[in-house]
Amino acid sequence: MMKKRILSLSLAAAMAGSLVACGGSQTGETTAAPAADTKAETEAAAETEAPAEGQKILKWAMWDKDLTVYYQPLIEAYESAHPDVKVELVDLGSSDYQTVLATQLTGSGSDFDVVTVKDVPGYTTLVNKGVLEPLDEYIAKDGVDLSAFKGLTDQIKVEDKLYELPFRSDFWVVFYNKDIFDAAGVDYPTNDMTFEQYDALARSVTNDMPGQEVYGAHYHTWRSAVQLFGILDGKNSIIDGNYDFLKPYYEMILAEQEDGVCQDYATLKTSNLHYSGAFSQGNVAMMNMGTWFISTLIDKVKAGEYTDCGNWGMVKYPHAEGVEPGSTLATITSLAIPTTAKDKDMSWDFVKFVCGEEGADILASTGTIPAIMTDDIANMVASIEGFPADEGSKEALQTANLYLEMPVSTKSSEMETVLNEAHDNIMTGNSTIDEGIADMNEKISAILAQ
């Protein structure tokens, strides 16, 4: 019981700072230390314990050293297996991490051996600046099996080269309130639902009686909560310039909105209702959201703050006909090797450790969702006190195909603006679905042609 309590607390701490790249915005940010602007400040932020005689120093650039639970156990495990290596953390702060990192790596003062990459746009910037080492030769030499990353590594290649490896990941699932389904006498959601089945299930538990409203589904105002249903078949991309494939998903959700199955988008925008607030009210049957919400639910239910959704579960994302169950969306945090690293073999060995199964086991033991999810790791996460006891929720931790919310592109920021505006116009009725899609097609194509 004590171990489960520790894991639960670790989960809340570790996942509080998860990067939730939803429609271009990031939520769940932790309080960040000021960014280190000079070499002297950076050195001061590093671990101060002196290395033993003969030890090699491995400097790891990261953020939130004192707020993140997995750094120390990873370091301790690696140093125990490699007594000739001393790992030093250099905290660059969270708020401007990628900017500070890029500045340091392109300057003359950087002596990092391994760097953490916070997001896809930051990764693209570093690759374009030529400051990251390609990992393909190391991967081939050591026979690293990239299939364990469920397709993520294919999506972060730049000109067919890989410059980072993910070590942690959050992915989208469907959270549901068991009490609502019990009261309606309806079976719980399953881990293998088509969108048609999901829509029918949401409608079957909806109650539109004034004062007794129960919403079968809830969609937060991020565009990713709607648009990215369309990329789960692996045939479409959010950055290709043609968005006709989004039409059936907008049709489904606007029809649900019209019929009172989900709350009105414009109302949600105006009220600024957080997704956690919506689910905690106890009148939302199902809500699509990322695994970062697990820690919030466990923590708030345990603290007695969420009294109306304590009997919750989760299942895999719904899918189109013919698509493998467990195909879902992901956000990642990765490790990379700077081109200036003094001992790239040492750097690679550390990257391989943290991003591999050994590192994944350690991450899971702290309640963090690793990029690699094996049966043992899923069991570890599911054993945390407060995690639903049903087998379906545990099974939901196993994914099939993972698709990045925003793939690698040098023009992702410009495209993000267009996609967000079109989504807002469609959901508020300022434009029809066809008009909104035509607007996306025209403007994104123009951006890609630049």
C-alpha positions in Angstrom: 0.0 0.0 0.0 2.8 2.4 0.8 4.4 1.8 -2.6 1.2 2.5 -4.3 0.8 5.7 -2.3 4.3 6.8 -3.3 3.6 6.1 -7.0 0.4 8.0 -6.8 2.1 11.1 -5.4 4.9 10.7 -7.9 2.3 10.5 -10.7 0.8 13.8 -9.7 4.1 15.5 -9.4 5.6 14.0 -12.6 2.6 14.6 -14.8 1.7 18.1 -13.5 4.2 19.5 -16.0 3.2 17.4 -19.0 3.3 19.2 -22.3 -0.2 19.2 -23.7 0.2 20.4 -27.2 -3.5 20.9 -28.0 -4.2 23.0 -31.0 -0.9 24.7 -30.6 -1.3 25.7 -27.0 0.4 24.1 -24.0 -1.3 23.6 -20.7 -0.4 22.1 -17.4 2.8 24.2 -17.1 4.7 24.1 -13.8 6.2 27.1 -12.2 9.5 27.6 -14.0 12.8 28.8 -12.8 14.1 31.8 -14.6 15.9 30.9 -17.8 19.7 30.9 -17.6 20.9 33.7 -19.9 24.6 33.4 -19.4 27.2 30.7 -19.2 27.9 31.6 -15.6 24.2 31.2 -14.7 24.1 27.9 -16.6 27.1 26.6 -14.7 25.6 27.7 -11.4 22.4 25.7 -12.3 24.4 22.5 -12.7 24.8 19.9 -10.1 27.6 21.0 -7.8 28.8 17.6 -6.4 32.4 17.1 -7.7 33.1 14.0 -9.8 35.3 11.3 -8.4 38.8 11.0 -9.8 38.8 9.4 -13.3 35.1 9.9 -13.8 33.8 11.4 -17.1 31.3 14.2 -16.9 28.0 13.9 -18.9 26.2 17.2 -18.9 22.4 16.9 -19.5 20.5 20.1 -20.4 16.9 20.0 -19.1 14.3 22.1 -17.2 12.5 21.9 -13.8 15.2 19.9 -12.0 13.6 20.3 -8.6 10.0 19.8 -9.8 10.5 16.6 -11.9 10.6 13.3 -10.0 12.3 11.1 -12.7 15.6 12.8 -13.2 17.3 11.5 -10.0 16.2 7.9 -10.3 17.3 7.8 -13.9 20.7 9.3 -13.0 21.2 6.9 -10.1 20.5 3.9 -12.1 22.8 4.9 -15.0 25.6 5.9 -12.7 25.3 2.6 -10.8 25.7 0.7 -14.1 28.4 3.1 -15.3 30.6 4.1 -12.3 33.0 5.9 -14.6 30.4 8.4 -15.6 29.1 11.4 -13.5 25.8 12.9 -14.8 25.3 16.6 -14.2 22.0 18.3 -14.7 21.9 21.8 -16.1 18.5 23.5 -15.6 17.8 26.1 -18.3 14.3 26.9 -16.9 11.0 26.0 -18.3 9.4 29.1 -19.7 12.0 29.9 -22.5 13.7 26.5 -22.5 13.9 25.9 -26.3 15.0 29.5 -27.0 17.8 29.4 -24.4 18.9 25.9 -25.5 19.1 27.1 -29.2 21.1 30.1 -28.1 23.5 28.1 -26.1 24.0 25.4 -28.8 24.6 27.9 -31.5 27.1 29.9 -29.3 30.6 29.0 -28.3 30.0 28.3 -24.6 27.9 25.1 -24.8 29.5 21.9 -23.5 26.3 19.8 -23.2 26.6 16.1 -23.9 22.8 15.3 -24.0 19.9 17.8 -24.3 16.2 17.4 -23.7 14.0 18.5 -26.6 10.7 20.0 -25.3 8.5 20.2 -28.4 8.3 19.6 -32.1 8.8 23.2 -33.2 11.9 23.5 -31.0 13.2 20.3 -32.4 12.8 21.5 -36.0 14.6 24.7 -35.1 17.6 22.9 -33.7 17.8 20.6 -36.7 17.6 23.5 -39.1 20.5 25.2 -37.2 22.6 22.1 -37.6 23.3 21.7 -33.9 22.0 18.1 -33.4 23.8 14.9 -34.2 22.0 12.4 -36.5 21.3 9.2 -34.5 20.8 6.8 -37.4 24.3 5.3 -37.4 24.2 4.7 -33.7 20.7 3.1 -33.9 21.8 0.8 -36.8 25.1 -0.1 -35.0 23.3 -1.2 -31.8 20.3 -2.7 -33.5 17.8 -0.5 -31.7 14.2 -1.6 -32.4 12.3 1.5 -33.3 9.0 -0.4 -33.6 8.7 0.0 -29.9 7.9 3.7 -30.4 4.7 2.8 -32.3 5.5 5.0 -35.4 6.6 8.1 -33.5 10.2 8.0 -34.7 9.1 8.0 -38.4 7.2 11.2 -37.8 10.2 13.1 -36.4 12.6 12.3 -39.2 13.9 15.3 -41.1 15.0 14.5 -44.6 15.0 10.8 -43.6 17.3 11.4 -40.6 16.5 11.0 -37.0 17.9 13.6 -34.5 16.1 12.7 -31.3 14.6 9.7 -29.5 11.4 10.1 -27.3 11.7 9.0 -23.7 8.3 10.1 -22.4 4.9 10.4 -24.1 1.3 11.3 -23.3 -1.5 10.0 -25.5 -5.2 10.6 -25.8 -7.9 8.2 -24.4 -11.6 8.5 -23.6 -12.4 9.1 -19.9 -15.8 8.1 -18.7 -18.1 8.3 -15.7 -19.2 4.8 -14.7 -22.1 6.1 -12.5 -23.8 7.8 -15.5 -23.7 4.5 -17.5 -24.9 2.5 -14.4 -27.8 5.0 -13.9 -28.8 4.7 -17.6 -28.5 0.9 -17.6 -26.1 1.1 -20.5 -22.9 -0.9 -20.9 -19.6 0.9 -20.4 -17.5 2.1 -23.4 -15.1 -0.5 -24.8 -11.5 -0.5 -26.1 -12.7 -1.2 -29.6 -15.3 1.4 -30.7 -15.9 2.8 -34.1 -16.9 6.4 -34.3 -20.4 5.3 -35.2 -20.6 3.2 -32.0 -19.1 5.9 -29.9 -21.6 8.5 -31.2 -24.5 6.1 -30.6 -23.2 5.4 -27.1 -22.9 9.1 -26.3 -26.5 9.6 -27.5 -27.8 6.7 -25.4 -26.9 8.2 -22.1 -27.7 11.9 -22.9 -30.4 13.6 -20.9 -31.5 17.0 -22.2 -34.2 17.7 -19.5 -33.6 21.2 -18.0 -31.9 20.9 -14.7 -31.1 17.2 -15.2 -28.7 17.5 -18.1 -26.3 14.7 -18.8 -24.0 15.1 -21.7 -22.9 11.9 -23.5 -19.7 13.5 -24.6 -17.5 16.5 -24.0 -15.0 18.2 -26.4 -12.7 20.8 -25.1 -12.2 23.9 -27.2 -8.8 22.8 -28.6 -9.0 22.1 -32.3 -7.1 18.8 -31.5 -10.2 17.5 -29.7 -12.1 17.4 -33.0 -9.7 17.7 -36.0 -7.3 15.0 -35.0 -9.9 12.3 -35.0 -9.3 12.5 -38.8 -5.6 11.5 -38.8 -6.0 8.2 -36.9 -6.3 6.2 -40.1 -2.6 6.9 -40.9 -3.7 8.1 -44.4 -4.1 11.8 -43.6 -2.0 14.5 -42.0 -2.8 17.8 -40.4 -0.1 19.5 -42.4 -0.6 18.2 -46.0 -2.8 21.1 -47.2 -6.0 19.2 -47.9 -8.6 18.9 -45.1 -11.6 17.4 -46.9 -11.1 14.3 -44.6 -12.2 16.4 -41.6 -15.8 16.8 -42.8 -17.4 13.6 -41.3 -15.9 14.4 -37.9 -17.2 18.0 -37.9 -20.6 16.7 -39.0 -20.7 14.2 -36.1 -19.8 16.6 -33.4 -21.9 19.5 -34.7 -24.9 17.2 -34.8 -24.1 16.1 -31.2 -23.9 19.8 -30.3 -27.2 20.6 -32.0 -28.9 17.6 -30.2 -27.6 18.4 -26.8 -25.2 15.4 -26.7 -22.3 17.8 -25.9 -22.0 21.3 -24.6 -22.1 24.2 -26.9 -18.7 25.3 -28.1 -19.4 29.0 -28.1 -20.6 28.7 -24.5 -17.5 26.8 -23.5 -15.3 29.5 -25.1 -17.2 32.3 -23.4 -17.2 30.7 -20.0 -13.6 29.5 -20.3 -14.6 26.2 -18.7 -11.6 23.9 -18.2 -12.0 20.3 -19.3 -11.3 19.1 -15.7 -14.1 21.4 -14.4 -16.5 20.0 -17.0 -15.8 16.3 -16.1 -15.7 16.9 -12.4 -19.3 18.2 -12.4 -20.5 14.6 -12.8 -22.8 15.2 -15.8 -20.3 14.3 -18.6 -20.4 10.6 -19.6 -17.4 10.5 -21.9 -14.5 13.0 -22.6 -11.6 12.6 -25.0 -8.4 13.9 -23.3 -4.8 13.0 -22.8 -3.2 10.7 -20.2 -2.0 13.8 -18.4 -5.5 13.9 -16.9 -5.0 10.7 -15.0 -2.9 12.3 -12.3 -5.5 15.1 -11.8 -8.3 12.6 -11.4 -6.4 10.5 -8.9 -5.2 13.4 -6.9 -8.5 15.3 -6.8 -10.7 12.3 -6.1 -8.4 11.2 -3.3 -8.4 14.8 -1.8 -12.2 14.8 -1.9 -12.4 17.6 -4.3 -14.0 15.6 -7.1 -17.0 13.9 -5.5 -19.1 13.5 -8.6 -16.7 11.6 -10.9 -14.8 9.3 -8.5 -16.1 6.2 -10.2 -14.2 6.8 -13.5 -12.6 4.6 -16.1 -10.9 5.0 -19.4 -10.8 3.3 -22.8 -8.9 3.6 -26.0 -9.8 6.3 -28.6 -12.7 5.5 -31.0 -11.5 4.7 -34.5 -12.7 4.7 -38.1 -13.8 1.4 -39.8 -10.8 -0.8 -40.5 -8.4 1.2 -38.2 -6.6 -0.7 -35.5 -7.9 0.0 -32.0 -5.4 1.9 -29.9 -4.5 4.3 -32.7 -4.3 7.6 -31.0 -2.6 11.0 -30.7 0.6 11.7 -28.8 2.9 14.4 -27.4 6.5 13.6 -26.8 9.6 14.7 -24.9 12.9 13.5 -26.3 16.7 13.4 -25.9 19.2 14.5 -28.5 23.0 14.7 -28.8 24.6 18.1 -29.7 27.1 18.1 -32.5 29.5 19.7 -30.0 29.3 16.8 -27.5 32.8 15.8 -26.5 32.2 12.0 -26.3 29.3 11.2 -28.6 29.5 7.4 -27.8 29.0 8.2 -24.1 26.1 10.5 -25.0 24.5 7.9 -27.2 24.8 5.2 -24.5 23.0 7.5 -22.1 20.3 8.4 -24.6 19.8 4.7 -25.4 19.4 3.9 -21.7 16.9 6.6 -20.9 14.8 6.1 -24.1 15.0 2.3 -23.9 13.1 -0.2 -21.8 15.4 0.3 -18.7 14.6 4.0 -18.7 11.0 3.3 -19.4 10.7 1.1 -16.3 12.2 3.8 -14.1 9.9 6.5 -15.6 6.8 4.3 -15.0 8.0 3.6 -11.4 7.7 7.4 -10.8 4.2 7.5 -12.4 5.4 9.0 -15.7 4.1 7.7 -19.0 7.2 6.5 -21.0 7.4 6.6 -24.8 7.8 2.8 -24.7 4.8 1.0 -23.1 5.3 -2.7 -22.5 2.9 -5.0 -20.6 5.1 -4.7 -17.5 5.1 -0.9 -17.7 1.4 -0.8 -18.2 1.0 -3.0 -15.1 3.2 -0.7 -13.1 1.1 2.4 -14.0 -2.2 0.5 -13.4 -1.0 -0.5 -10.0 -0.9 3.1 -8.7 -3.4 3.7 -6.0 -6.5 5.5 -7.4 -6.1 4.1 -10.9 -9.3 2.3 -12.0 -9.3 -1.4 -11.1 -11.2 -2.6 -14.2 -9.2 -4.4 -16.9 -10.5 -2.1 -19.6 -8.8 0.9 -18.1 -5.6 -1.0 -17.8 -5.9 -2.2 -21.4 -6.3 1.4 -22.5 -2.7 2.0 -21.7 -1.6 -0.2 -24.6 -1.5 1.7 -27.8 -1.2 0.6 -31.4 -0.3 3.5 -33.6 0.7 6.9 -32.3 0.4 10.1 -34.3 1.9 13.4 -33.3 -0.6 16.2 -32.7 1.6 18.5 -34.9 4.1 16.7 -37.1 7.6 18.1 -37.9 7.4 21.1 -40.2 9.2 24.3 -40.5 5.9 26.0 -41.1 3.9 24.5 -38.2 3.4 27.8 -36.4 1.8 29.5 -39.4 -0.4 26.4 -40.1 -1.5 26.3 -36.5 -2.9 29.8 -36.7 -5.0 28.9 -39.8 -6.2 25.6 -38.4 -7.3 27.2 -35.1 -9.2 30.0 -36.8 -11.0 27.7 -39.1 -11.9 25.4 -36.2 -13.3 28.3 -34.2 -15.4 29.5 -37.2 -16.8 26.1 -37.9 -17.7 25.3 -34.3 -19.3 28.7 -33.6 -21.3 28.6 -36.9 -19.5 31.6 -38.3 -18.8 29.4 -41.3 -20.2 26.2 -42.6 -18.1 23.0 -42.5 -17.5 23.3 -46.3 -16.5 26.9 -46.0 -14.2 26.3 -43.1 -12.5 23.4 -44.9 -12.2 25.4 -48.1 -10.5 28.2 -46.0 -8.0 25.7 -44.6 -7.3 24.2 -48.0 -6.6 27.6 -49.5 -4.6 29.2 -46.8 -2.5 26.1 -45.8 -1.7 25.4 -49.5 -0.5 29.0 -49.8 1.8 28.6 -46.8 3.2 25.3 -48.1 3.9 27.0 -51.5 6.0 29.8 -49.9 
